[in-house]
Amino acid sequence: MRFLPVNVDALIVELNSLEQTMALTDVLQGVFADWHIEEIIPAARTVLIRYNPITTNANTLAKHIAQLDISASVMQSGELVTIPVRYNGEDLSQVADYLGITVAEVIARHTNNEYQVAFCGFAPGFAYMVSKTAQLNVPRRQSPRVRIPAGSVALAGEFSSVYPQASPGGWQLIGITDTAVWNIYRDEPALFKPGTRVHFVDASQSQTTYYLPKSKKPDDFACQQQDITVLATGLQTLFQDNGRVGQATLGISESGAMDKSALHSANRVVGNPINEPALEITQGGFSAQINSSMLVAVTGALCEITITTAKNETYTAPMYQPIQLESGDIIRLGNVKCGVRSYFAVRGGFQVAPILTSCSFDTLAQVGPLPLKVGQTLAVKQAKVLNPVSLTEIPVINYPTGGDVVVLDIVLGPRTDWFTQQAVELLISQLWQVTPASNRIGLRLSGERSLSREKQQELPSEGTCIGAIQIPANGQPVLFLNDHPLTGGYPVIGAVCKYHLDLAGQIPVNAKIKFNPIGMFKEFEGSDVDHV
């Protein structure tokens, strides 16, 4: 085993095989509470472990884990699922060329061999499937695509999978299926789970209709109260709270407010519990008509707040202070002057139903209450007991502008040793510009010089955390944010420290980032301990 740093509250255990990984995952399930583990994310050859840094530390965990008996266990076989595929993928011919076979032979190998789901990750319903006999081992693309259509059937390394939602990705596309492998409205949203057996068939050669689990038609949320009418949503307005902690087994990342300190402040201003869902408004431009008396607050990215009353009188209101609104008022948020995301909270909270434990909308997973639309009405809960309002809230961070250089502390690892020493020095010394392709999934960065790798082999997919700095083959970093994929196949050179994640979520396009390591890359103690 190797024990590698991930962040101030996480480490990765590297093993020799997929079987060992599954065995370790099995054993760790029984020591969660005793060892102060909060979440585990198994992958191809690694297990990412998130822990409580107040009650334990990486060295203690490493010593405990190194002594475990992880004799390989046999993965249990599950039900057989048949997936019809139209083999017309953009990368099909390149896959054939790489393997030195024909396109027909690629299709034959994919359809004539049974696959089994080893683990899930990257996105909800995304299953990593393996076949011992298919012989379709191909590398990922040099640079990931910004958008891959839902239903795309793909290969990467030893794995095959089906993209459950439209998302970024670097796998080789060989076809597409109409089968919904993830549907939040089914009793079991994920079609695949570890152990599921999968048989791919060529849809052009088969007229058979295959059974799929029935889904429940989503109920339209008929809001009886119409306390707020949305007039404009700006670039994007989402419900967000603290996120879906502990849903990694479904392939769902934490998501949640990009600036949790601002979310918590907004709720304290109006006397709500700090995790009450609020509106996350990207780059301002939000406006709404108020249909009943209420108390609201706006925090986060700095913008002008304008209220127009029913008598057509206009005044401005301060951020980080309670704002009393009356029926007929229209509240408008101007374009942000610094930062990216503002938070709009209402006393009592919004009447919105959680999905899988949270009201946050995950833009990668497409899970949670949908983004707001013009004309939509929102209801305010009538809470009986509330906290006093807070008049002393102030911004916790200095919100950057597009011309600023933002310093982010980072932990080097887990794959720092995959890069040349020059690349590590370049990561730290060079300024990295935030590009327009950035979003809640991650910041795509651009630097004058690319980072070069020492190790050129494929990295088996492994767990990632919020703040991970992943380096695709083009050498330009991607800084993962709240809606990041749970697993990835490009090496992570470091991760933004947890205490700087709110700041990272507020860095606008064109701003520059300077990474500041808080220590040298070093494996944790325990990696040289003999184990069974």
C-alpha positions in Angstrom: 0.0 0.0 0.0 0.9 3.6 -0.6 -0.7 6.5 1.4 -0.8 9.7 -0.6 -2.0 13.2 0.4 -5.1 14.7 -1.1 -6.1 17.6 1.1 -6.0 18.6 4.8 -8.9 16.2 5.4 -8.3 13.4 2.9 -5.8 10.8 1.7 -5.6 8.1 -1.0 -4.7 4.5 -0.4 -3.1 3.0 -3.5 -3.3 -0.7 -4.0 -2.1 -3.3 -6.6 -5.4 -4.5 -8.1 -9.1 -3.8 -8.4 -9.8 -6.9 -6.3 -7.7 -5.5 -3.4 -9.5 -2.1 -3.8 -12.9 -3.7 -3.4 -11.6 -5.8 -0.4 -10.3 -2.7 1.4 -13.5 -0.9 0.7 -15.4 -3.8 2.3 -13.3 -3.7 5.4 -13.4 0.0 5.8 -17.2 0.0 5.9 -17.0 -1.6 9.4 -14.6 1.0 10.9 -16.2 4.2 9.7 -17.2 5.6 13.2 -14.3 4.2 15.2 -11.7 5.7 12.8 -13.5 9.0 12.3 -13.9 8.3 8.6 -16.6 10.5 6.9 -16.6 9.1 3.3 -14.8 6.6 1.1 -14.6 6.7 -2.7 -13.3 3.4 -4.2 -11.9 3.4 -7.7 -9.7 1.2 -10.0 -6.6 0.9 -7.8 -7.2 3.4 -5.0 -9.6 4.3 -2.2 -10.0 8.0 -1.4 -10.7 8.5 2.3 -12.2 11.7 3.8 -11.8 12.0 7.5 -12.4 14.4 10.4 -9.1 16.2 10.8 -10.1 17.4 14.3 -10.3 13.9 15.8 -7.8 12.0 13.6 -5.0 12.5 11.1 -3.6 10.9 8.0 -0.6 9.3 9.7 -2.9 7.6 12.3 -5.2 6.3 9.6 -2.3 5.1 7.4 -0.9 3.0 10.3 -4.3 1.5 11.0 -5.1 0.7 7.4 -1.6 -0.8 6.8 -2.4 -3.5 9.3 -5.7 -4.6 7.8 -6.2 -8.0 6.2 -7.3 -7.3 2.6 -7.0 -10.7 1.2 -8.7 -10.4 -2.2 -12.4 -11.4 -2.2 -14.5 -12.5 -5.2 -16.9 -9.8 -6.4 -20.5 -11.1 -6.3 -22.3 -11.3 -9.6 -25.5 -9.3 -10.0 -28.3 -9.2 -12.4 -27.7 -9.1 -16.2 -28.6 -5.9 -18.0 -28.7 -5.7 -21.8 -27.8 -2.4 -23.5 -28.5 -1.9 -27.2 -25.9 0.3 -28.8 -25.7 2.2 -32.1 -22.0 1.9 -32.9 -21.4 5.3 -34.6 -19.1 7.0 -32.0 -16.7 9.8 -33.0 -13.7 7.8 -31.8 -14.6 4.4 -33.1 -12.2 4.4 -36.1 -9.4 5.8 -33.9 -10.0 3.0 -31.4 -9.7 0.5 -34.2 -6.5 2.1 -35.5 -5.0 2.1 -32.0 -5.7 -1.6 -31.4 -4.7 -2.5 -35.0 -8.0 -4.1 -35.8 -11.1 -3.2 -37.9 -14.1 -1.3 -36.7 -16.2 -4.5 -37.1 -13.8 -6.3 -34.7 -14.1 -3.5 -32.1 -17.9 -3.9 -32.2 -17.5 -7.7 -32.0 -15.3 -7.6 -29.0 -17.6 -5.1 -27.2 -20.7 -7.2 -27.9 -19.4 -10.8 -27.6 -17.9 -10.3 -24.1 -19.8 -9.8 -20.9 -18.9 -6.9 -18.7 -19.3 -6.4 -14.9 -19.6 -3.2 -12.9 -16.6 -2.8 -10.6 -17.5 0.6 -9.1 -19.5 3.8 -9.8 -18.2 7.3 -9.9 -17.6 10.4 -12.1 -21.3 11.1 -12.2 -24.6 9.5 -10.9 -25.1 6.2 -12.7 -21.7 6.2 -14.3 -20.5 2.7 -13.9 -16.9 1.5 -14.5 -17.3 -1.9 -16.2 -14.6 -4.5 -16.8 -14.3 -7.6 -19.0 -11.4 -10.0 -18.6 -11.7 -11.1 -22.2 -12.8 -8.1 -24.4 -9.2 -6.8 -25.0 -10.4 -3.2 -25.6 -7.8 -1.4 -23.5 -7.3 2.1 -25.0 -6.0 5.4 -23.6 -8.2 8.5 -22.8 -8.2 11.4 -25.2 -5.3 13.9 -25.0 -7.8 16.6 -24.0 -11.2 16.0 -22.5 -14.3 17.1 -24.4 -16.3 20.0 -22.9 -19.6 18.1 -23.6 -20.4 14.5 -24.3 -24.0 13.5 -25.1 -26.0 11.5 -22.6 -26.1 7.8 -23.6 -22.6 7.8 -25.1 -21.0 4.4 -24.9 -17.2 4.8 -24.3 -13.9 3.2 -23.5 -11.0 4.3 -21.3 -8.2 2.1 -20.1 -9.6 -1.3 -19.1 -13.1 0.1 -18.6 -16.3 0.6 -20.6 -19.2 2.8 -19.6 -22.3 4.7 -20.6 -22.5 8.4 -19.9 -25.7 8.9 -17.9 -25.9 12.7 -18.5 -24.4 15.2 -20.9 -21.1 16.1 -19.3 -17.4 16.8 -19.9 -15.2 13.7 -20.3 -12.1 12.3 -21.9 -13.2 8.8 -22.8 -13.2 7.4 -26.3 -16.7 7.4 -27.8 -17.7 4.3 -29.7 -21.5 4.5 -29.8 -24.7 5.7 -28.2 -27.7 4.1 -26.5 -31.2 5.3 -25.8 -31.3 3.3 -22.6 -31.6 5.7 -19.5 -28.9 4.4 -17.2 -29.8 7.0 -14.6 -33.3 8.3 -13.8 -33.9 10.1 -10.5 -37.6 9.2 -10.7 -37.1 5.4 -10.6 -37.3 3.5 -7.4 -33.6 2.7 -8.0 -32.3 5.7 -10.0 -29.1 3.9 -11.1 -29.5 1.0 -13.6 -26.0 -0.2 -12.7 -24.5 -1.0 -9.3 -21.3 -2.9 -8.4 -21.6 -6.5 -9.5 -24.2 -5.9 -12.2 -23.4 -7.9 -15.4 -23.8 -6.0 -18.6 -24.3 -7.3 -22.2 -23.9 -4.8 -25.0 -25.7 -5.6 -28.3 -25.5 -4.0 -31.7 -28.9 -2.2 -32.2 -28.5 -2.4 -36.0 -28.5 -6.2 -35.8 -31.3 -6.7 -33.2 -35.0 -5.8 -33.2 -35.6 -7.0 -29.7 -37.1 -4.6 -27.2 -35.3 -4.8 -23.8 -37.0 -4.3 -20.4 -36.2 -1.2 -18.4 -37.3 -0.4 -14.9 -40.4 1.8 -14.8 -40.0 5.4 -13.7 -42.5 7.4 -11.7 -43.7 10.6 -13.5 -42.4 13.5 -11.6 -45.1 15.6 -9.9 -45.1 19.1 -11.0 -44.6 21.2 -7.9 -47.8 23.1 -7.7 -47.0 26.0 -5.5 -50.2 27.2 -3.7 -48.4 30.3 -2.4 -47.0 32.7 -4.8 -44.9 34.9 -2.6 -42.2 35.7 -5.2 -42.5 35.9 -9.0 -39.2 35.5 -10.8 -38.8 38.3 -13.5 -35.1 37.6 -14.5 -32.6 34.9 -13.6 -29.4 36.5 -14.9 -26.8 34.0 -16.2 -28.0 31.3 -13.8 -30.0 31.2 -10.5 -30.0 27.9 -8.5 -31.2 26.7 -5.2 -28.2 25.8 -3.0 -27.5 24.6 0.5 -24.6 22.8 2.1 -24.8 20.0 -0.4 -25.2 16.2 -0.5 -22.5 15.0 1.8 -22.2 11.2 2.0 -23.8 10.3 -1.4 -20.6 9.1 -3.0 -21.9 5.5 -3.2 -24.4 6.7 -5.8 -21.7 8.5 -7.8 -22.9 11.9 -6.6 -20.5 14.6 -5.5 -21.1 17.1 -2.7 -22.3 20.0 -4.8 -23.8 22.8 -2.6 -23.1 26.5 -2.4 -19.9 27.6 -4.0 -19.3 30.1 -1.2 -20.7 28.5 1.9 -19.5 31.4 4.1 -21.8 33.7 2.1 -24.7 31.3 2.2 -24.4 31.0 6.0 -24.1 34.8 6.4 -27.3 35.3 4.3 -29.2 32.9 6.5 -27.9 34.4 9.7 -28.9 37.9 8.6 -32.5 36.8 8.3 -32.5 34.5 11.3 -32.6 31.1 9.5 -30.5 28.0 10.3 -27.3 28.4 8.3 -28.1 25.4 5.9 -31.4 26.7 4.8 -31.6 26.7 1.0 -31.0 30.1 -0.7 -30.7 31.3 -4.2 -27.2 31.3 -5.7 -27.2 34.0 -8.4 -24.3 34.0 -10.9 -23.0 37.4 -12.0 -26.1 39.3 -10.9 -29.0 40.2 -13.2 -31.7 38.7 -11.0 -35.0 40.4 -10.4 -38.3 39.4 -8.7 -41.6 40.8 -7.8 -42.6 40.5 -4.2 -46.2 39.4 -3.5 -46.3 39.3 0.3 -44.4 41.0 3.1 -41.0 39.4 3.8 -37.5 39.9 5.1 -34.6 39.1 2.8 -30.8 39.4 2.6 -28.2 39.4 -0.1 -24.6 38.4 0.5 -21.6 37.2 -1.5 -20.4 38.8 -4.7 -20.8 42.6 -4.5 -23.7 44.0 -6.5 -26.1 46.9 -6.3 -29.5 46.1 -4.8 -32.4 48.2 -6.1 -36.0 48.1 -4.8 -38.9 49.7 -6.7 -42.0 50.0 -4.6 -45.6 49.6 -5.8 -45.8 53.5 -5.8 -42.8 53.5 -8.3 -40.4 54.8 -5.7 -36.9 53.5 -6.0 -34.2 53.1 -3.4 -31.0 51.0 -2.9 -30.4 48.6 -0.1 -27.1 47.3 1.5 -25.7 43.8 1.3 -25.2 41.8 4.4 -28.2 43.5 6.1 -31.9 42.6 6.5 -34.1 44.1 3.9 -37.8 44.5 4.5 -39.9 44.0 1.4 -43.7 44.6 0.9 -46.2 43.3 -1.6 -45.7 45.0 -5.0 -42.0 45.7 -4.5 -39.6 44.6 -7.2 -36.0 43.8 -6.1 -33.2 43.8 -8.7 -29.6 42.7 -8.4 -27.2 44.6 -10.7 -24.1 43.0 -12.4 -21.5 42.0 -9.9 -18.6 44.3 -9.3 -16.3 41.7 -7.7 -16.7 38.0 -7.1 -19.0 35.7 -9.1 -21.9 34.4 -7.0 -24.4 36.2 -4.7 -26.8 34.6 -2.2 -30.4 35.6 -1.7 -32.1 34.3 1.5 -35.6 34.9 2.8 -36.6 34.7 6.5 -38.3 31.4 7.1 -36.7 29.8 4.0 -38.0 28.8 0.6 -40.6 26.0 0.3 -38.6 23.6 -1.8 -38.4 19.8 -1.6 -35.0 18.1 -1.1 -33.8 15.5 -3.6 -31.4 12.9 -2.2 -31.0 14.8 1.1 -30.3 18.3 -0.4 -32.0 21.2 -2.2 -28.8 21.9 -4.2 -28.8 21.6 -8.0 -25.8 19.7 -9.2 -25.0 20.9 -12.7 -22.9 17.9 -13.6 -25.3 15.2 -12.1 -28.4 17.2 -13.0 -29.8 16.3 -9.6 -31.8 18.7 -7.4 -34.5 21.4 -7.9 -34.1 22.7 -11.5 -32.6 26.1 -12.2 -35.0 29.0 -11.9 -37.0 30.2 -14.9 -38.6 33.6 -15.7 -42.2 33.5 -14.6 -41.7 30.9 -11.9 -43.3 31.5 -8.5 -41.6 30.7 -5.2 -43.2 30.1 -1.8 -41.8 31.2 1.6 -42.2 28.8 4.5 -44.0 30.0 7.5 -41.6 28.9 10.2 -42.9 29.2 13.8 -39.5 29.5 15.5 -36.7 31.5 14.1 -33.4 33.0 15.3 -33.0 36.7 15.8 -31.7 38.6 12.8 -28.0 39.4 12.6 -26.8 42.9 12.0 -23.1 42.2 12.2 -22.4 40.0 9.2 -19.5 41.0 7.0 -17.8 39.3 4.0 -15.4 36.6 5.1 -13.2 36.9 2.0 -12.1 39.7 -0.2 -13.9 39.2 -3.5 -11.7 39.3 -6.5 -12.2 41.1 -9.8 -11.2 40.0 -13.3 -7.9 41.9 -13.1 -6.8 40.5 -9.7 -4.2 37.8 -8.9 -5.7 35.4 -6.3 -3.3 33.3 -4.1 -4.7 29.9 -3.2 -2.9 27.6 -0.7 -2.6 24.0 -2.0 -1.6 20.6 -0.7 0.7 18.8 -3.2 -0.4 15.3 -4.1 -1.6 12.7 -4.7 0.2 12.4 -8.1 2.8 15.1 -7.8 5.5 12.5 -8.5 4.0 11.9 -12.0 5.3 15.3 -13.1 8.8 16.6 -13.7 10.4 18.8 -11.1 10.3 21.6 -13.6 6.5 21.2 -13.9 6.0 21.3 -10.1 8.1 24.5 -10.0 6.1 25.9 -12.9 2.8 25.2 -11.2 3.9 27.3 -8.3 5.7 30.1 -10.1 3.5 30.7 -13.1 0.2 32.7 -13.1 -2.8 30.7 -14.3 -5.7 32.6 -16.0 -9.3 31.6 -15.5 -10.9 30.9 -18.9 -14.5 31.5 -20.1 -15.0 27.7 -20.2 -15.2 27.7 -16.4 -18.3 26.8 -14.4 -19.5 25.1 -11.2 -17.8 21.9 -12.3 -14.4 23.5 -12.4 -12.1 26.3 -13.5 -10.3 25.7 -16.7 -7.0 27.5 -16.5 -4.5 28.7 -19.0 -0.8 29.4 -18.6 1.9 30.4 -21.0 3.7 27.1 -20.4 2.1 23.7 -20.0 3.0 21.2 -17.3 5.0 18.1 -18.5 4.7 14.7 -17.0 7.4 12.4 -15.8 5.2 9.3 -16.1 3.3 8.9 -19.4 1.3 5.8 -18.7 -2.5 5.8 -18.2 -3.7 6.5 -14.7 -6.5 4.2 -13.6 -9.5 6.2 -12.6 -9.4 7.4 -8.9 -11.4 9.5 -6.5 -11.1 13.3 -6.6 -12.0 16.0 -4.1 -13.3 19.6 -4.4 -10.3 21.7 -5.1 -8.3 19.0 -7.0 -6.0 20.4 -9.6 -6.2 17.8 -12.4 -3.7 18.0 -15.3 -5.0 16.6 -18.7 -2.5 15.5 -21.3 -2.4 19.1 -22.7 -0.7 20.3 -19.5 -3.3 23.0 -18.8 -4.8 22.6 -15.3 -8.5 22.1 -14.4 -9.4 23.2 -10.8 -12.3 21.0 -9.7 -15.2 22.9 -7.9 -18.4 21.7 -6.2 -20.0 19.9 -9.0 -16.8 18.0 -10.0 -16.8 14.3 -11.0 -16.2 12.0 -8.1 -13.5 10.0 -10.1 -11.2 11.0 -12.8 -8.4 9.5 -15.0 -6.0 12.4 -15.3 -3.4 12.9 -12.5 -4.0 15.4 -9.8 -0.9 17.4 -9.0 -2.3 19.1 -5.9 -5.5 20.4 -4.3 -6.7 23.8 -3.0 -6.8 23.7 0.8 -10.3 23.4 2.1 -10.2 26.8 3.8 -9.7 28.5 0.4 -12.5 26.7 -1.5 -15.0 29.6 -1.0 -12.5 32.0 -2.5 -11.9 29.6 -5.4 -15.6 29.6 -6.1 -15.7 33.4 -6.4 -12.8 33.9 -8.9 -14.1 35.5 -12.1 -13.1 34.9 -15.7 -9.8 36.5 -16.7 -8.5 36.7 -13.1 -5.2 35.0 -12.5 -4.4 32.4 -9.8 -1.1 31.8 -8.0 -0.8 28.5 -6.3 1.0 28.5 -2.9 2.0 25.0 -1.5 1.8 24.7 2.3 4.4 21.9 2.2 6.4 19.5 0.1 4.9 16.4 -1.5 5.4 13.5 0.9 3.8 10.1 1.4 2.3 9.5 4.8 3.7 7.2 7.5 2.6 3.6 7.4 3.3 3.0 3.8 6.4 0.9 4.7 4.5 -1.3 7.2 4.1 -4.9 6.2 0.5 -6.0 5.6 -1.4 -9.0 4.6 
